[in-house]
Each structure stands twice: as structure tokens, then as C-alpha cells.
């Protein structure tokens, strides 16, 4: 879910389920207003084009770089995470371009931040790009989010924060909430924390991998 702020922002996300994989992408363009919205749309278009050509996360990142660097001048950039999960094995491959690290939840709690695959934001010159890998276990949750979630401020200036986000996800999983309802409740919690008026787009993408046996290709 993407909850837009009062001012035009640059958040975007996308996901796609194929026969053997699920692909996820989340983006946050620098700044606000129409330029940020256009950059977010450009990143999304580059990502979708590469993904539909059956290119992996390495080439998807390169395609987004090309779009941002070629279409926007100056120091324009977009942060983001690209992730791809093999449905049969649960192997997660991901790239993080200057974005908040994804959260991995196992057994109903956050067990780690996925800090691999780091690189500079999309659109800036980069070299030595690496793709990180993580082995998911059945029932694992993956949380991708933008800084508009963690950096939402209340009237006193206190951030919603990563710790509050982790505690919220833990409580909702313990209560048996599925990912779609958890997303809805989290969005409402962030809005309530900021008095119902966001100063930045807030976006969250939750996924849960399940694998019932060798006859299955896996479920998301």
C-alpha cells in the first residue's frame, strides 16, 4: 500500500507473480513535487521493462540507472530495493540502492535486517554491484518500506521509528493477521502517529513465503 502525503511525493512500488518466481520493487525518488513523481514513475517503468524481459535483479538495477541518469539532470536519484524469490526453494536475491533495509520476520518476530546488496541510489554512477542472497524458511515474512513510514513524526517531533515498526509487525503476526490486513493496519497507525496528515509518502510492501512440500512450487 502507498499512502500519499499532502504534497506530491515520489514513492512507487510493484510486484509480479510468475510461474517460478515472485518479483518485488519499492522506490523513493529524492525531493517532492512533480520532478519526484516523474522520477518515481521512470524508475517503475525501467523496472517493469527489465522484469518483463525476464532479466534478473542485477539487470533490473542497471535498467533503472539508465532511465534515471538519461532522463533527469543534475543530482537526481531514486532509492529502492529490488527483490526476487524462487518459489520452490525460497531463495531470495535482492539489491538495495540506498534504501532502508528490508526486514525479515521469522516465527512471528523480526530476526534481522537484510543489509546485503548495498549500492548507491539508482541514477548515480556505480560499479561493483553485487546481489545479496538470503534463504527463506516456510512462513517467513519480508517487509519492504520507505522512509515515510519510519520517519513519520508526531506533534512532538518523535519519529514512528524502526523499533515501533518492528514491534507493530510482531504484534500483528502474533494476533494472526494476514499480510493484507497488517498492511492496512500499519498504514492507519502511521497516519494516526502523524495526526492524519503525512509530510512524505509512506509505502509498505509485505510478503509471506509458504512451502508445503516437494510437489508444490511454493506460495506467496
N, C-alpha and C positions, 0 to 999 in steps of 0.2 A: 504494500500500500504506500502511496505517495500522498502526504498531506501538504498541500501548497501553503506557503506563507502569504502574508498580506501583500508583500512586494513580489514581483516576478523573480523566480529563482531558476536554478539550473540543474535540479535533480532529475534523474531518469533511471528507470530500471527495466529489465526484460528477462524473460526466461523461456525456454523451449524444451519440450519433451520429445525425444526421438526414440527410435526402436531400442537403442542400446545405451544412450546417454541422456543426461539432463544438463542443460547449459543455463547459467545464470550470470547476469551482469548488473552492476549498480554503479551509478555515475553521479558526480557532483562537480559542476563547472564553477570556475572561480568567478566571484562577483555576483551581481544581481542585475535585474532588468533584462531587456531583450537580448543583449550580447550573451549573457549567461544562458538564457533559454536556447539560443541558436547553437551555442557550443554543446550543450547537453543533447540537443537533437542530432547534431553532427556526430557526436560520439556514438549515440544509439544507432544511427544509420550505418556507420562504419562497422560496428559490432555485428549488426544483423546481416550485413552483406557478407562478411567473412564467415560467419556461422553457417549461413545458408549454402555457402560453397564447401561445407564440411571441413573447414580449416579449424585447427585446434587453438587453444588459448594463446600460444606464442604468436601465431599469425594474426589472430584477432587483435592482439595488442598492437602489432605493427600496423594493421589497417586503421585503427583508431588514431594512432600517432600521425599517420599520413593525412587523414582528414583534418585533424585539428591544426597541425602545422601548416598545411597547404591552404586552409580556408580562413584562418584567423591570424592577424598580425600581432606583433609585439610579444608580450609575455603571457599570452593566453594559454590556459591549460585546464585539464579536467582530471580530477582524481577518480579512482574507481577500482573495483575488484571484478575480475573475470574468473569464473569457476565452472568446472565441468566434472561431472560424476559418472563413472561407469556403473550402470545399474546392476550388473551381475556381480561385480566384485566389491563395489563401494569405494573404489579408488577415486579420491578427489585430487584434481590438478587445478592449481589456481595461480593467479598473478595479482599482486597488489600494487597499484600505481599511486602511492602517496595517500592512501585512504585509511580510515580506521580499520584495524584488523578484524576479520570475521571471528565470530565466537563459535566454538564447538561445545555442544551440550551433550552429555552422556550420563545416563542414569538419573536424569532429572536435574542436573546441575551443570554449570559451566566448568569444564575441565581444562580448557586452555584457550588462549587467543592464538589464532593462526598467523604467525609473524613471518612466515617464509615468503618467497617470491617477490621481495620488495624491489621497487624501482621508482624512478621519478614519475611525476604525473604525466598523463598522456599529452602529447603535443610538444614536450620538451625533449631535447636531444638525449638519447640514452644509448648505452652499449652494455654488453654482457648481461642481457636479460635472461633470467632464469625462471623456470616454472617449478613451483613447490608442489609437493605431494603429501597427502595425508590419507591413512587408511581408516575409513569409516566403519563403525560397527552397527549391526542392526538396531534401529531405534534412535540412532544419533540425530541430533538437530543441528542445523547450520543457520547462523544468523548473520546476515549482511545488513549494514545500516549506514546512513550518512551522519555527518556531524550535527545535522539539525536535530537529531534525537538526543545525543549526549550533551550537546551544548545549549539545549533549550533552558532558558533562565526564568526563574520565578520573580516576583516583585522585589525580593530582597537581593536579587542577583545570583542566587545559588543555582548551579547547573543541575539538570536532571542527572547527568553523570553516568559513567560506565558502571559504577558499583550499583546504582539504583536500577540500571538496565538489567544487569545480571541477576539481581535479587528478584526483579519483576518476572523475568523469564523462568526462574527456578520455581517461584510460587505458582505460576500459571500451569507449568508442566505437572507439578505435584497435584494440582487440582483437576488434572485430567483434560485440560483444554487442548483441542487440536490446533495446529498452526494457524489456520484462517482466523479462528476466534481470538487466538493470542495476539495476532497482528492487530485486529480491531481494538482489543482492549489496551494494547500498548500505545497505539495512536491516540486513543482517548486519554490515557494517562499523561502523555507528553503534552497534549493540548491543555489539559487541566493544570499541569505544572506551570505552564506559561500563560495562564489566565485566559485561555481560549483564543489567543492571537499569536501565532508563530511569527518570529522575526526572520526565520530561514526555513526553507523546505525541510521536511522531516520524512525520511523514507526508510522502510524496513522490509526486508525480504527473508522469510523463514522457510526452511525446507527440512523434511524429515525422511531419512532413508530407512526402508524396511526390506528385509531379505528373508523369505520364508523357506527357501530350500533350493537345491540344485536345479529343480525343474523350473524355477522362476527366473525371470530376468531382473527382478528387483522392482521395488515400488517407491515412488516419491509422493 
